[in-house]
Amino acid sequence: MRELPENIDADVVIEISKLLDEHPYMVPAPVHKFAGLVRQGQDRSTRSDHEELVIEMATTRQLAMVFDLPNHENVVPLPVRR
């Protein structure tokens, strides 16, 4: 186990761990949804810090992940080949 960054609270790690443990194994873990469910308490962490932690913890558990973006404005359209 690695050292936590200064801006991540141990309670955030525990919450993410519970979310991943309770999630069905054969269903991909929704990274953005889990990062949003984690409370943003008195620590200085951001949502992207939480997303990175969810990805790292899900990878350690060898879980599949889904990276659905919260809104469609962030999606870059693919060019159409002709």
PDB file with one MODEL, atoms N, CA, C and O in Angstrom:
MODEL        1
ATOM      1  N   MET A   1       0.848  -1.175   0.000  1.00  0.00           N
ATOM      2  CA  MET A   1       0.000   0.000   0.000  1.00  0.00           C
ATOM      3  C   MET A   1       0.892   1.236   0.000  1.00  0.00           C
ATOM      4  O   MET A   1       1.901   1.290   0.703  1.00  0.00           O
ATOM      5  N   ARG A   2       0.513   2.205  -0.781  1.00  0.00           N
ATOM      6  CA  ARG A   2       1.343   3.396  -0.904  1.00  0.00           C
ATOM      7  C   ARG A   2       0.873   4.491   0.045  1.00  0.00           C
ATOM      8  O   ARG A   2      -0.226   4.424   0.595  1.00  0.00           O
ATOM      9  N   GLU A   3       1.710   5.486   0.228  1.00  0.00           N
ATOM     10  CA  GLU A   3       1.355   6.633   1.062  1.00  0.00           C
ATOM     11  C   GLU A   3       0.271   7.455   0.371  1.00  0.00           C
ATOM     12  O   GLU A   3       0.291   7.624  -0.848  1.00  0.00           O
ATOM     13  N   LEU A   4      -0.664   7.957   1.153  1.00  0.00           N
ATOM     14  CA  LEU A   4      -1.702   8.816   0.596  1.00  0.00           C
ATOM     15  C   LEU A   4      -1.148  10.220   0.349  1.00  0.00           C
ATOM     16  O   LEU A   4      -0.333  10.716   1.126  1.00  0.00           O
ATOM     17  N   PRO A   5      -1.595  10.854  -0.732  1.00  0.00           N
ATOM     18  CA  PRO A   5      -1.220  12.260  -0.913  1.00  0.00           C
ATOM     19  C   PRO A   5      -1.786  13.094   0.230  1.00  0.00           C
ATOM     20  O   PRO A   5      -2.761  12.697   0.868  1.00  0.00           O
ATOM     21  N   GLU A   6      -1.187  14.231   0.485  1.00  0.00           N
ATOM     22  CA  GLU A   6      -1.624  15.075   1.606  1.00  0.00           C
ATOM     23  C   GLU A   6      -3.062  15.558   1.462  1.00  0.00           C
ATOM     24  O   GLU A   6      -3.742  15.788   2.462  1.00  0.00           O
ATOM     25  N   ASN A   7      -3.530  15.714   0.222  1.00  0.00           N
ATOM     26  CA  ASN A   7      -4.872  16.262   0.032  1.00  0.00           C
ATOM     27  C   ASN A   7      -5.980  15.215   0.100  1.00  0.00           C
ATOM     28  O   ASN A   7      -7.154  15.580   0.034  1.00  0.00           O
ATOM     29  N   ILE A   8      -5.653  13.923   0.230  1.00  0.00           N
ATOM     30  CA  ILE A   8      -6.659  12.859   0.308  1.00  0.00           C
ATOM     31  C   ILE A   8      -6.810  12.423   1.762  1.00  0.00           C
ATOM     32  O   ILE A   8      -5.834  12.092   2.436  1.00  0.00           O
ATOM     33  N   ASP A   9      -8.046  12.433   2.223  1.00  0.00           N
ATOM     34  CA  ASP A   9      -8.363  12.012   3.580  1.00  0.00           C
ATOM     35  C   ASP A   9      -8.556  10.497   3.603  1.00  0.00           C
ATOM     36  O   ASP A   9      -9.025   9.923   2.620  1.00  0.00           O
ATOM     37  N   ALA A  10      -8.211   9.857   4.684  1.00  0.00           N
ATOM     38  CA  ALA A  10      -8.360   8.403   4.808  1.00  0.00           C
ATOM     39  C   ALA A  10      -9.831   7.982   4.720  1.00  0.00           C
ATOM     40  O   ALA A  10     -10.128   6.881   4.256  1.00  0.00           O
ATOM     41  N   ASP A  11     -10.754   8.849   5.161  1.00  0.00           N
ATOM     42  CA  ASP A  11     -12.183   8.530   5.073  1.00  0.00           C
ATOM     43  C   ASP A  11     -12.633   8.385   3.623  1.00  0.00           C
ATOM     44  O   ASP A  11     -13.520   7.586   3.323  1.00  0.00           O
ATOM     45  N   VAL A  12     -12.023   9.156   2.723  1.00  0.00           N
ATOM     46  CA  VAL A  12     -12.352   9.058   1.297  1.00  0.00           C
ATOM     47  C   VAL A  12     -11.941   7.683   0.771  1.00  0.00           C
ATOM     48  O   VAL A  12     -12.683   7.063   0.010  1.00  0.00           O
ATOM     49  N   VAL A  13     -10.780   7.213   1.167  1.00  0.00           N
ATOM     50  CA  VAL A  13     -10.304   5.887   0.753  1.00  0.00           C
ATOM     51  C   VAL A  13     -11.254   4.812   1.263  1.00  0.00           C
ATOM     52  O   VAL A  13     -11.570   3.870   0.536  1.00  0.00           O
ATOM     53  N   ILE A  14     -11.707   4.940   2.490  1.00  0.00           N
ATOM     54  CA  ILE A  14     -12.628   3.963   3.073  1.00  0.00           C
ATOM     55  C   ILE A  14     -13.961   3.971   2.332  1.00  0.00           C
ATOM     56  O   ILE A  14     -14.525   2.909   2.068  1.00  0.00           O
ATOM     57  N   GLU A  15     -14.473   5.157   1.992  1.00  0.00           N
ATOM     58  CA  GLU A  15     -15.744   5.243   1.258  1.00  0.00           C
ATOM     59  C   GLU A  15     -15.640   4.610  -0.122  1.00  0.00           C
ATOM     60  O   GLU A  15     -16.531   3.870  -0.540  1.00  0.00           O
ATOM     61  N   ILE A  16     -14.558   4.897  -0.823  1.00  0.00           N
ATOM     62  CA  ILE A  16     -14.367   4.309  -2.154  1.00  0.00           C
ATOM     63  C   ILE A  16     -14.230   2.796  -2.039  1.00  0.00           C
ATOM     64  O   ILE A  16     -14.774   2.061  -2.862  1.00  0.00           O
ATOM     65  N   SER A  17     -13.519   2.335  -1.043  1.00  0.00           N
ATOM     66  CA  SER A  17     -13.352   0.901  -0.835  1.00  0.00           C
ATOM     67  C   SER A  17     -14.694   0.216  -0.602  1.00  0.00           C
ATOM     68  O   SER A  17     -14.946  -0.862  -1.140  1.00  0.00           O
ATOM     69  N   LYS A  18     -15.552   0.839   0.196  1.00  0.00           N
ATOM     70  CA  LYS A  18     -16.885   0.267   0.440  1.00  0.00           C
ATOM     71  C   LYS A  18     -17.705   0.225  -0.845  1.00  0.00           C
ATOM     72  O   LYS A  18     -18.385  -0.765  -1.116  1.00  0.00           O
ATOM     73  N   LEU A  19     -17.643   1.305  -1.644  1.00  0.00           N
ATOM     74  CA  LEU A  19     -18.383   1.334  -2.908  1.00  0.00           C
ATOM     75  C   LEU A  19     -17.928   0.220  -3.841  1.00  0.00           C
ATOM     76  O   LEU A  19     -18.751  -0.447  -4.468  1.00  0.00           O
ATOM     77  N   LEU A  20     -16.626   0.023  -3.931  1.00  0.00           N
ATOM     78  CA  LEU A  20     -16.104  -1.016  -4.818  1.00  0.00           C
ATOM     79  C   LEU A  20     -16.404  -2.412  -4.289  1.00  0.00           C
ATOM     80  O   LEU A  20     -16.678  -3.322  -5.071  1.00  0.00           O
ATOM     81  N   ASP A  21     -16.355  -2.594  -2.969  1.00  0.00           N
ATOM     82  CA  ASP A  21     -16.648  -3.904  -2.387  1.00  0.00           C
ATOM     83  C   ASP A  21     -18.112  -4.285  -2.554  1.00  0.00           C
ATOM     84  O   ASP A  21     -18.424  -5.462  -2.735  1.00  0.00           O
ATOM     85  N   GLU A  22     -19.009  -3.316  -2.495  1.00  0.00           N
ATOM     86  CA  GLU A  22     -20.442  -3.584  -2.602  1.00  0.00           C
ATOM     87  C   GLU A  22     -20.912  -3.680  -4.053  1.00  0.00           C
ATOM     88  O   GLU A  22     -22.021  -4.147  -4.316  1.00  0.00           O
ATOM     89  N   HIS A  23     -20.082  -3.245  -4.986  1.00  0.00           N
ATOM     90  CA  HIS A  23     -20.465  -3.257  -6.399  1.00  0.00           C
ATOM     91  C   HIS A  23     -20.353  -4.676  -6.952  1.00  0.00           C
ATOM     92  O   HIS A  23     -19.394  -5.381  -6.638  1.00  0.00           O
ATOM     93  N   PRO A  24     -21.325  -5.113  -7.779  1.00  0.00           N
ATOM     94  CA  PRO A  24     -21.248  -6.463  -8.357  1.00  0.00           C
ATOM     95  C   PRO A  24     -19.968  -6.643  -9.170  1.00  0.00           C
ATOM     96  O   PRO A  24     -19.570  -5.751  -9.919  1.00  0.00           O
ATOM     97  N   TYR A  25     -19.336  -7.784  -9.020  1.00  0.00           N
ATOM     98  CA  TYR A  25     -18.031  -8.036  -9.627  1.00  0.00           C
ATOM     99  C   TYR A  25     -18.078  -8.032 -11.156  1.00  0.00           C
ATOM    100  O   TYR A  25     -17.153  -7.531 -11.795  1.00  0.00           O
ATOM    101  N   MET A  26     -19.122  -8.571 -11.744  1.00  0.00           N
ATOM    102  CA  MET A  26     -19.188  -8.708 -13.200  1.00  0.00           C
ATOM    103  C   MET A  26     -19.691  -7.449 -13.907  1.00  0.00           C
ATOM    104  O   MET A  26     -19.720  -7.410 -15.137  1.00  0.00           O
ATOM    105  N   VAL A  27     -20.080  -6.438 -13.169  1.00  0.00           N
ATOM    106  CA  VAL A  27     -20.575  -5.195 -13.752  1.00  0.00           C
ATOM    107  C   VAL A  27     -19.458  -4.156 -13.657  1.00  0.00           C
ATOM    108  O   VAL A  27     -18.877  -3.978 -12.586  1.00  0.00           O
ATOM    109  N   PRO A  28     -19.146  -3.463 -14.770  1.00  0.00           N
ATOM    110  CA  PRO A  28     -18.079  -2.458 -14.713  1.00  0.00           C
ATOM    111  C   PRO A  28     -18.376  -1.360 -13.693  1.00  0.00           C
ATOM    112  O   PRO A  28     -19.512  -0.903 -13.567  1.00  0.00           O
ATOM    113  N   ALA A  29     -17.360  -0.954 -12.984  1.00  0.00           N
ATOM    114  CA  ALA A  29     -17.508   0.096 -11.963  1.00  0.00           C
ATOM    115  C   ALA A  29     -17.535   1.463 -12.638  1.00  0.00           C
ATOM    116  O   ALA A  29     -16.610   1.801 -13.376  1.00  0.00           O
ATOM    117  N   PRO A  30     -18.582   2.255 -12.398  1.00  0.00           N
ATOM    118  CA  PRO A  30     -18.671   3.590 -12.999  1.00  0.00           C
ATOM    119  C   PRO A  30     -17.778   4.589 -12.262  1.00  0.00           C
ATOM    120  O   PRO A  30     -18.102   5.016 -11.154  1.00  0.00           O
ATOM    121  N   VAL A  31     -16.673   4.953 -12.869  1.00  0.00           N
ATOM    122  CA  VAL A  31     -15.657   5.775 -12.213  1.00  0.00           C
ATOM    123  C   VAL A  31     -16.203   7.152 -11.835  1.00  0.00           C
ATOM    124  O   VAL A  31     -16.060   7.580 -10.690  1.00  0.00           O
ATOM    125  N   HIS A  32     -16.826   7.845 -12.785  1.00  0.00           N
ATOM    126  CA  HIS A  32     -17.301   9.203 -12.514  1.00  0.00           C
ATOM    127  C   HIS A  32     -18.426   9.217 -11.480  1.00  0.00           C
ATOM    128  O   HIS A  32     -18.517  10.130 -10.659  1.00  0.00           O
ATOM    129  N   LYS A  33     -19.282   8.192 -11.530  1.00  0.00           N
ATOM    130  CA  LYS A  33     -20.383   8.110 -10.562  1.00  0.00           C
ATOM    131  C   LYS A  33     -19.842   7.886  -9.153  1.00  0.00           C
ATOM    132  O   LYS A  33     -20.272   8.550  -8.209  1.00  0.00           O
ATOM    133  N   PHE A  34     -18.903   6.956  -9.008  1.00  0.00           N
ATOM    134  CA  PHE A  34     -18.335   6.689  -7.688  1.00  0.00           C
ATOM    135  C   PHE A  34     -17.585   7.897  -7.147  1.00  0.00           C
ATOM    136  O   PHE A  34     -17.655   8.185  -5.952  1.00  0.00           O
ATOM    137  N   ALA A  35     -16.874   8.601  -8.006  1.00  0.00           N
ATOM    138  CA  ALA A  35     -16.150   9.798  -7.566  1.00  0.00           C
ATOM    139  C   ALA A  35     -17.127  10.873  -7.094  1.00  0.00           C
ATOM    140  O   ALA A  35     -16.817  11.636  -6.179  1.00  0.00           O
ATOM    141  N   GLY A  36     -18.306  10.937  -7.716  1.00  0.00           N
ATOM    142  CA  GLY A  36     -19.315  11.898  -7.311  1.00  0.00           C
ATOM    143  C   GLY A  36     -20.024  11.526  -6.021  1.00  0.00           C
ATOM    144  O   GLY A  36     -20.494  12.400  -5.292  1.00  0.00           O
ATOM    145  N   LEU A  37     -20.104  10.230  -5.737  1.00  0.00           N
ATOM    146  CA  LEU A  37     -20.779   9.778  -4.521  1.00  0.00           C
ATOM    147  C   LEU A  37     -19.945  10.008  -3.269  1.00  0.00           C
ATOM    148  O   LEU A  37     -20.482  10.113  -2.166  1.00  0.00           O
ATOM    149  N   VAL A  38     -18.643  10.085  -3.443  1.00  0.00           N
ATOM    150  CA  VAL A  38     -17.761  10.294  -2.298  1.00  0.00           C
ATOM    151  C   VAL A  38     -17.933  11.721  -1.810  1.00  0.00           C
ATOM    152  O   VAL A  38     -17.875  12.671  -2.591  1.00  0.00           O
ATOM    153  N   ARG A  39     -18.141  11.854  -0.537  1.00  0.00           N
ATOM    154  CA  ARG A  39     -18.352  13.197   0.007  1.00  0.00           C
ATOM    155  C   ARG A  39     -17.076  14.017  -0.105  1.00  0.00           C
ATOM    156  O   ARG A  39     -15.973  13.498   0.066  1.00  0.00           O
ATOM    157  N   GLN A  40     -17.236  15.276  -0.388  1.00  0.00           N
ATOM    158  CA  GLN A  40     -16.082  16.164  -0.433  1.00  0.00           C
ATOM    159  C   GLN A  40     -16.078  16.931   0.877  1.00  0.00           C
ATOM    160  O   GLN A  40     -16.667  18.005   1.002  1.00  0.00           O
ATOM    161  N   GLY A  41     -15.402  16.348   1.841  1.00  0.00           N
ATOM    162  CA  GLY A  41     -15.404  16.870   3.202  1.00  0.00           C
ATOM    163  C   GLY A  41     -14.436  18.011   3.398  1.00  0.00           C
ATOM    164  O   GLY A  41     -14.325  18.910   2.564  1.00  0.00           O
ATOM    165  N   GLN A  42     -13.752  17.960   4.491  1.00  0.00           N
ATOM    166  CA  GLN A  42     -12.872  19.052   4.866  1.00  0.00           C
ATOM    167  C   GLN A  42     -11.476  18.908   4.277  1.00  0.00           C
ATOM    168  O   GLN A  42     -10.617  19.763   4.493  1.00  0.00           O
ATOM    169  N   ASP A  43     -11.246  17.816   3.524  1.00  0.00           N
ATOM    170  CA  ASP A  43      -9.931  17.679   2.905  1.00  0.00           C
ATOM    171  C   ASP A  43      -9.854  18.561   1.656  1.00  0.00           C
ATOM    172  O   ASP A  43     -10.858  19.127   1.226  1.00  0.00           O
ATOM    173  N   ARG A  44      -8.678  18.670   1.092  1.00  0.00           N
ATOM    174  CA  ARG A  44      -8.455  19.558  -0.051  1.00  0.00           C
ATOM    175  C   ARG A  44      -8.513  18.806  -1.374  1.00  0.00           C
ATOM    176  O   ARG A  44      -8.050  19.319  -2.393  1.00  0.00           O
ATOM    177  N   SER A  45      -9.064  17.619  -1.376  1.00  0.00           N
ATOM    178  CA  SER A  45      -9.092  16.826  -2.604  1.00  0.00           C
ATOM    179  C   SER A  45     -10.194  17.295  -3.536  1.00  0.00           C
ATOM    180  O   SER A  45     -11.206  17.848  -3.107  1.00  0.00           O
ATOM    181  N   THR A  46      -9.973  17.061  -4.817  1.00  0.00           N
ATOM    182  CA  THR A  46     -10.944  17.435  -5.844  1.00  0.00           C
ATOM    183  C   THR A  46     -11.599  16.175  -6.400  1.00  0.00           C
ATOM    184  O   THR A  46     -11.211  15.055  -6.065  1.00  0.00           O
ATOM    185  N   ARG A  47     -12.579  16.375  -7.238  1.00  0.00           N
ATOM    186  CA  ARG A  47     -13.261  15.233  -7.851  1.00  0.00           C
ATOM    187  C   ARG A  47     -12.291  14.430  -8.723  1.00  0.00           C
ATOM    188  O   ARG A  47     -12.372  13.202  -8.770  1.00  0.00           O
ATOM    189  N   SER A  48     -11.385  15.112  -9.405  1.00  0.00           N
ATOM    190  CA  SER A  48     -10.423  14.379 -10.241  1.00  0.00           C
ATOM    191  C   SER A  48      -9.475  13.539  -9.374  1.00  0.00           C
ATOM    192  O   SER A  48      -9.041  12.465  -9.790  1.00  0.00           O
ATOM    193  N   ASP A  49      -9.156  14.031  -8.165  1.00  0.00           N
ATOM    194  CA  ASP A  49      -8.368  13.218  -7.227  1.00  0.00           C
ATOM    195  C   ASP A  49      -9.133  11.954  -6.849  1.00  0.00           C
ATOM    196  O   ASP A  49      -8.558  10.870  -6.756  1.00  0.00           O
ATOM    197  N   HIS A  50     -10.436  12.109  -6.632  1.00  0.00           N
ATOM    198  CA  HIS A  50     -11.273  10.961  -6.281  1.00  0.00           C
ATOM    199  C   HIS A  50     -11.367   9.988  -7.449  1.00  0.00           C
ATOM    200  O   HIS A  50     -11.327   8.774  -7.250  1.00  0.00           O
ATOM    201  N   GLU A  51     -11.494  10.517  -8.678  1.00  0.00           N
ATOM    202  CA  GLU A  51     -11.556   9.644  -9.851  1.00  0.00           C
ATOM    203  C   GLU A  51     -10.265   8.840  -9.991  1.00  0.00           C
ATOM    204  O   GLU A  51     -10.300   7.642 -10.273  1.00  0.00           O
ATOM    205  N   GLU A  52      -9.139   9.498  -9.793  1.00  0.00           N
ATOM    206  CA  GLU A  52      -7.851   8.818  -9.885  1.00  0.00           C
ATOM    207  C   GLU A  52      -7.743   7.711  -8.836  1.00  0.00           C
ATOM    208  O   GLU A  52      -7.212   6.635  -9.109  1.00  0.00           O
ATOM    209  N   LEU A  53      -8.246   7.984  -7.649  1.00  0.00           N
ATOM    210  CA  LEU A  53      -8.209   6.989  -6.576  1.00  0.00           C
ATOM    211  C   LEU A  53      -9.137   5.813  -6.874  1.00  0.00           C
ATOM    212  O   LEU A  53      -8.782   4.665  -6.608  1.00  0.00           O
ATOM    213  N   VAL A  54     -10.324   6.089  -7.426  1.00  0.00           N
ATOM    214  CA  VAL A  54     -11.249   5.016  -7.818  1.00  0.00           C
ATOM    215  C   VAL A  54     -10.586   4.125  -8.867  1.00  0.00           C
ATOM    216  O   VAL A  54     -10.668   2.899  -8.785  1.00  0.00           O
ATOM    217  N   ILE A  55      -9.931   4.738  -9.849  1.00  0.00           N
ATOM    218  CA  ILE A  55      -9.272   3.968 -10.910  1.00  0.00           C
ATOM    219  C   ILE A  55      -8.168   3.091 -10.327  1.00  0.00           C
ATOM    220  O   ILE A  55      -8.056   1.913 -10.665  1.00  0.00           O
ATOM    221  N   GLU A  56      -7.363   3.667  -9.460  1.00  0.00           N
ATOM    222  CA  GLU A  56      -6.265   2.905  -8.861  1.00  0.00           C
ATOM    223  C   GLU A  56      -6.786   1.742  -8.022  1.00  0.00           C
ATOM    224  O   GLU A  56      -6.256   0.633  -8.100  1.00  0.00           O
ATOM    225  N   MET A  57      -7.822   1.988  -7.219  1.00  0.00           N
ATOM    226  CA  MET A  57      -8.344   0.941  -6.346  1.00  0.00           C
ATOM    227  C   MET A  57      -9.083  -0.134  -7.145  1.00  0.00           C
ATOM    228  O   MET A  57      -9.011  -1.314  -6.800  1.00  0.00           O
ATOM    229  N   ALA A  58      -9.793   0.256  -8.210  1.00  0.00           N
ATOM    230  CA  ALA A  58     -10.485  -0.725  -9.049  1.00  0.00           C
ATOM    231  C   ALA A  58      -9.477  -1.569  -9.833  1.00  0.00           C
ATOM    232  O   ALA A  58      -9.698  -2.760 -10.053  1.00  0.00           O
ATOM    233  N   THR A  59      -8.383  -0.954 -10.249  1.00  0.00           N
ATOM    234  CA  THR A  59      -7.343  -1.699 -10.955  1.00  0.00           C
ATOM    235  C   THR A  59      -6.701  -2.729 -10.034  1.00  0.00           C
ATOM    236  O   THR A  59      -6.433  -3.857 -10.449  1.00  0.00           O
ATOM    237  N   THR A  60      -6.458  -2.349  -8.804  1.00  0.00           N
ATOM    238  CA  THR A  60      -5.886  -3.276  -7.835  1.00  0.00           C
ATOM    239  C   THR A  60      -6.789  -4.483  -7.621  1.00  0.00           C
ATOM    240  O   THR A  60      -6.313  -5.601  -7.424  1.00  0.00           O
ATOM    241  N   ARG A  61      -8.110  -4.242  -7.661  1.00  0.00           N
ATOM    242  CA  ARG A  61      -9.080  -5.336  -7.478  1.00  0.00           C
ATOM    243  C   ARG A  61      -9.366  -6.068  -8.785  1.00  0.00           C
ATOM    244  O   ARG A  61     -10.146  -7.020  -8.798  1.00  0.00           O
ATOM    245  N   GLN A  62      -8.751  -5.642  -9.878  1.00  0.00           N
ATOM    246  CA  GLN A  62      -8.954  -6.192 -11.221  1.00  0.00           C
ATOM    247  C   GLN A  62     -10.410  -6.113 -11.653  1.00  0.00           C
ATOM    248  O   GLN A  62     -10.954  -7.061 -12.219  1.00  0.00           O
ATOM    249  N   LEU A  63     -11.035  -4.971 -11.380  1.00  0.00           N
ATOM    250  CA  LEU A  63     -12.421  -4.740 -11.780  1.00  0.00           C
ATOM    251  C   LEU A  63     -12.462  -4.020 -13.131  1.00  0.00           C
ATOM    252  O   LEU A  63     -11.593  -3.208 -13.449  1.00  0.00           O
ATOM    253  N   ALA A  64     -13.476  -4.333 -13.899  1.00  0.00           N
ATOM    254  CA  ALA A  64     -13.714  -3.580 -15.130  1.00  0.00           C
ATOM    255  C   ALA A  64     -14.250  -2.208 -14.749  1.00  0.00           C
ATOM    256  O   ALA A  64     -14.905  -2.060 -13.717  1.00  0.00           O
ATOM    257  N   MET A  65     -13.974  -1.201 -15.580  1.00  0.00           N
ATOM    258  CA  MET A  65     -14.418   0.159 -15.284  1.00  0.00           C
ATOM    259  C   MET A  65     -15.127   0.755 -16.484  1.00  0.00           C
ATOM    260  O   MET A  65     -14.853   0.402 -17.631  1.00  0.00           O
ATOM    261  N   VAL A  66     -16.041   1.660 -16.197  1.00  0.00           N
ATOM    262  CA  VAL A  66     -16.748   2.410 -17.224  1.00  0.00           C
ATOM    263  C   VAL A  66     -16.428   3.877 -17.004  1.00  0.00           C
ATOM    264  O   VAL A  66     -16.489   4.371 -15.878  1.00  0.00           O
ATOM    265  N   PHE A  67     -16.085   4.573 -18.084  1.00  0.00           N
ATOM    266  CA  PHE A  67     -15.681   5.972 -17.977  1.00  0.00           C
ATOM    267  C   PHE A  67     -16.703   6.885 -18.648  1.00  0.00           C
ATOM    268  O   PHE A  67     -16.337   7.724 -19.471  1.00  0.00           O
ATOM    269  N   ASP A  68     -17.970   6.730 -18.305  1.00  0.00           N
ATOM    270  CA  ASP A  68     -19.002   7.613 -18.849  1.00  0.00           C
ATOM    271  C   ASP A  68     -18.820   8.996 -18.264  1.00  0.00           C
ATOM    272  O   ASP A  68     -18.721   9.166 -17.049  1.00  0.00           O
ATOM    273  N   LEU A  69     -18.778   9.967 -19.132  1.00  0.00           N
ATOM    274  CA  LEU A  69     -18.608  11.340 -18.668  1.00  0.00           C
ATOM    275  C   LEU A  69     -19.929  11.869 -18.133  1.00  0.00           C
ATOM    276  O   LEU A  69     -20.987  11.481 -18.627  1.00  0.00           O
ATOM    277  N   PRO A  70     -19.894  12.747 -17.134  1.00  0.00           N
ATOM    278  CA  PRO A  70     -21.119  13.245 -16.525  1.00  0.00           C
ATOM    279  C   PRO A  70     -21.995  14.058 -17.478  1.00  0.00           C
ATOM    280  O   PRO A  70     -23.220  14.029 -17.365  1.00  0.00           O
ATOM    281  N   ASN A  71     -21.387  14.772 -18.403  1.00  0.00           N
ATOM    282  CA  ASN A  71     -22.186  15.501 -19.391  1.00  0.00           C
ATOM    283  C   ASN A  71     -21.532  15.335 -20.754  1.00  0.00           C
ATOM    284  O   ASN A  71     -20.350  15.003 -20.848  1.00  0.00           O
ATOM    285  N   HIS A  72     -22.294  15.564 -21.790  1.00  0.00           N
ATOM    286  CA  HIS A  72     -21.792  15.296 -23.134  1.00  0.00           C
ATOM    287  C   HIS A  72     -20.967  16.443 -23.702  1.00  0.00           C
ATOM    288  O   HIS A  72     -20.441  16.320 -24.808  1.00  0.00           O
ATOM    289  N   GLU A  73     -20.840  17.540 -22.990  1.00  0.00           N
ATOM    290  CA  GLU A  73     -20.038  18.651 -23.481  1.00  0.00           C
ATOM    291  C   GLU A  73     -18.556  18.315 -23.466  1.00  0.00           C
ATOM    292  O   GLU A  73     -17.776  18.921 -24.201  1.00  0.00           O
ATOM    293  N   ASN A  74     -18.155  17.348 -22.629  1.00  0.00           N
ATOM    294  CA  ASN A  74     -16.753  16.981 -22.511  1.00  0.00           C
ATOM    295  C   ASN A  74     -16.305  15.985 -23.573  1.00  0.00           C
ATOM    296  O   ASN A  74     -15.116  15.683 -23.673  1.00  0.00           O
ATOM    297  N   VAL A  75     -17.234  15.476 -24.360  1.00  0.00           N
ATOM    298  CA  VAL A  75     -16.917  14.437 -25.329  1.00  0.00           C
ATOM    299  C   VAL A  75     -16.379  15.066 -26.606  1.00  0.00           C
ATOM    300  O   VAL A  75     -16.980  15.990 -27.153  1.00  0.00           O
ATOM    301  N   VAL A  76     -15.260  14.570 -27.069  1.00  0.00           N
ATOM    302  CA  VAL A  76     -14.681  15.039 -28.324  1.00  0.00           C
ATOM    303  C   VAL A  76     -15.237  14.177 -29.441  1.00  0.00           C
ATOM    304  O   VAL A  76     -15.101  12.955 -29.397  1.00  0.00           O
ATOM    305  N   PRO A  77     -15.871  14.793 -30.458  1.00  0.00           N
ATOM    306  CA  PRO A  77     -16.429  13.989 -31.533  1.00  0.00           C
ATOM    307  C   PRO A  77     -15.327  13.371 -32.393  1.00  0.00           C
ATOM    308  O   PRO A  77     -14.294  13.993 -32.641  1.00  0.00           O
ATOM    309  N   LEU A  78     -15.561  12.163 -32.834  1.00  0.00           N
ATOM    310  CA  LEU A  78     -14.614  11.489 -33.714  1.00  0.00           C
ATOM    311  C   LEU A  78     -14.823  11.977 -35.141  1.00  0.00           C
ATOM    312  O   LEU A  78     -15.964  12.163 -35.564  1.00  0.00           O
ATOM    313  N   PRO A  79     -13.753  12.185 -35.884  1.00  0.00           N
ATOM    314  CA  PRO A  79     -13.918  12.618 -37.279  1.00  0.00           C
ATOM    315  C   PRO A  79     -14.515  11.495 -38.129  1.00  0.00           C
ATOM    316  O   PRO A  79     -14.251  10.316 -37.895  1.00  0.00           O
ATOM    317  N   VAL A  80     -15.298  11.868 -39.088  1.00  0.00           N
ATOM    318  CA  VAL A  80     -15.933  10.912 -39.978  1.00  0.00           C
ATOM    319  C   VAL A  80     -14.988  10.652 -41.140  1.00  0.00           C
ATOM    320  O   VAL A  80     -14.554  11.582 -41.819  1.00  0.00           O
ATOM    321  N   ARG A  81     -14.673   9.381 -41.365  1.00  0.00           N
ATOM    322  CA  ARG A  81     -13.807   9.015 -42.499  1.00  0.00           C
ATOM    323  C   ARG A  81     -14.637   8.909 -43.755  1.00  0.00           C
ATOM    324  O   ARG A  81     -15.731   8.345 -43.749  1.00  0.00           O
ATOM    325  N   ARG A  82     -14.111   9.452 -44.828  1.00  0.00           N
ATOM    326  CA  ARG A  82     -14.834   9.358 -46.119  1.00  0.00           C
ATOM    327  C   ARG A  82     -13.992   8.680 -47.127  1.00  0.00           C
ATOM    328  O   ARG A  82     -14.417   8.504 -48.268  1.00  0.00           O
TER     329      ARG A  82
ENDMDL
END
